[in-house]
Amino acid sequence: MKGASGVGVGARARSGLASKGPWWALIAAFPFVAVLTTVVLVYVAVADRLPEPLATHFATGGRADGYGTAQDLLTLVLALLLISGAVFGALLQVRAFRPATPWLIAGGFATAAGIGYPSCLTLFLNDGVADASTVRLPLWQLPVALVVALAAGALGRLLAGAPPRQPDPASGGAPRLDLPAGTTAGWSHTVSSPLMAVLGVVLFGAGLAAGVLGAWPATLILTLAAALVLPFTSVRVTVDRRGLTVAPALLPSRLRIRRVPLDRIKQATGRPIAALAEYGGWGYRIRPGGSGLILRSGDGIVVTLTGGRTFAVTVDDAATAAALLNTYADRARSQQGG
């Protein structure tokens, strides 16, 4: 930090989980988005040539023994991808599973491929068929589906690379900054959540897919959910002589998610935060005794308010921000006491 009035505190680059986390999140989300997009594109390509109903299930000999509409098939695929993607995303945020992150990503790739390949194959087998009861599943496709899933898992494991390093708990804490009297400083950092961004894109894409299928109530709900998620995938956290401010980075600066003035701050600390274990998920979370804007697991600011409640926000270089916040809070208390 530079000791001059109005000069900001630069955010320090971090190594380990904080810097690699977004990359792992994007890799983990990619197969589910890619498979959903592929299935929808295949459906659009063959929709005019599909029988009604489709052959959607096959007996051990490859003979069709189950039928349904194309909309039923796509709805099932969408549900399976959303549920499995959410499960793998949640597991990736559990601190105890972090050493296994590459293998969880590999499992996500294999699962997405295991859903997508049979779905596309079903559409292709029904393409141009007048009577769905005549559709046959070539038995050699079964080992091919297994090979595709294993190959996708191997690709995911290769892209994931080495396991993430665990954050060092000793790196937290909230010392005061040596800020000379009469000088001011500011700290500001933008934090983004690739997982929430992907969720917003998936919700929007699912809304478009539902629109193609004519399911307008689902389109409205999914599009509204995407509109609520996407603006909050990136936020700017600011610490200055007014206190702590959290605002959406993609919206006008006058719009704020939360402002905590100095006279309400008792203590601030910078420490690792486990999103799932401590707050039960991501987004703006409310729990007994406090609340927080949790965009990921990792470094974060935890502010203890004068009433005893806490407010937390995950952001890099949290220790510096907390130290500056404590310095300003000390000044405010001394001025009130004087």
Secondary structure by P-SEA (a helix, b strand, c coil): ccccccbbbbbbbbcccccaaaaaaaaaaaaaaaaaaaaaaaaaaccccccccccccccccccccccccaaaaaaaaaaaaaaaaaaaaaaaaccccccaaaaaaaaaaaaaaaacaaaaaaaaaacccccccccccccaaaaaaaaaaaaaaaaaaaaacccccccccccbbbbbccccccbbbbbbbbbbbaaaaaaaaaaaaaaaaaaaacaaaaaaaaaaaaaacccccbbbbbbccccbbbbcccccccccccccccccccccccccccccccccccccccccccccccccccbbbbbbccccbbbbbbbcaaaaaaaaaaaaaaaaaaaaac
